[in-house]
Amino acid sequence: MLTAVSVFVDHLSYLKVVNVACDGSLFRKHPKMARLVNGFLDALSPNTKTKVFDAEQGSCVGVAFMAAIVGNSATGSSPSNK
């Protein structure tokens, strides 16, 4: 999984920092998991600064975000039109 994330991060290398949200009890409750994941991503994508953080209920927020985008594209409205 981290290799796939690092490939995605490398494609975003034009950004100064890439933030990655992680949802899961292992990431949230393991005392060293955040440090290990961040360390591995730094090693796999040395040219891009990455920050992995806990996003509890991240899937719900993602679904709401996508629904808002689809709803706006269906009606032809966007934040720049308001």
SVG drawing of the C-alpha trace seen along z (x, -y; Angstrom):
<svg xmlns="http://www.w3.org/2000/svg" viewBox="-29 -35 44 37">
<polyline fill="none" stroke="black" stroke-width="0.4" points="0.0,0.0 2.7,-2.5 4.4,-1.9 1.2,-2.8 0.8,-5.9 4.4,-6.9 3.9,-6.6 0.8,-8.9 2.9,-11.3 5.6,-11.4 3.0,-12.6 2.2,-15.4 5.8,-16.5 5.0,-20.0 3.3,-20.6 5.5,-21.6 3.8,-19.2 1.4,-16.4 -1.0,-15.5 -2.4,-12.0 -5.4,-11.2 -5.5,-7.7 -8.5,-6.2 -8.2,-3.0 -7.9,-1.8 -4.4,-0.3 -3.1,-3.7 -5.0,-5.5 -4.1,-3.2 -0.7,-1.8 1.8,-4.0 4.5,-4.0 2.4,-3.6 2.2,-7.2 6.0,-7.6 6.7,-4.4 4.3,-5.2 5.7,-8.8 9.2,-7.4 8.5,-4.9 6.9,-7.5 9.9,-9.8 12.2,-7.0 10.0,-6.0 9.4,-9.5 12.5,-11.5 11.8,-14.4 8.4,-15.2 7.6,-16.2 4.7,-14.0 2.6,-14.1 0.2,-11.2 -2.3,-12.0 -5.3,-10.4 -8.6,-11.2 -11.3,-9.5 -14.5,-9.1 -12.5,-10.1 -14.6,-7.9 -17.8,-9.7 -16.2,-13.1 -14.9,-11.8 -18.3,-10.5 -19.9,-13.9 -17.3,-15.8 -17.8,-13.6 -21.6,-14.0 -21.2,-17.7 -19.0,-17.7 -21.4,-15.5 -24.4,-17.5 -22.7,-20.8 -21.6,-19.3 -25.1,-18.1 -26.7,-21.5 -23.8,-23.4 -23.0,-25.4 -19.5,-25.8 -18.1,-27.9 -16.7,-30.4 -20.2,-30.9 -21.5,-32.2"/>
</svg>
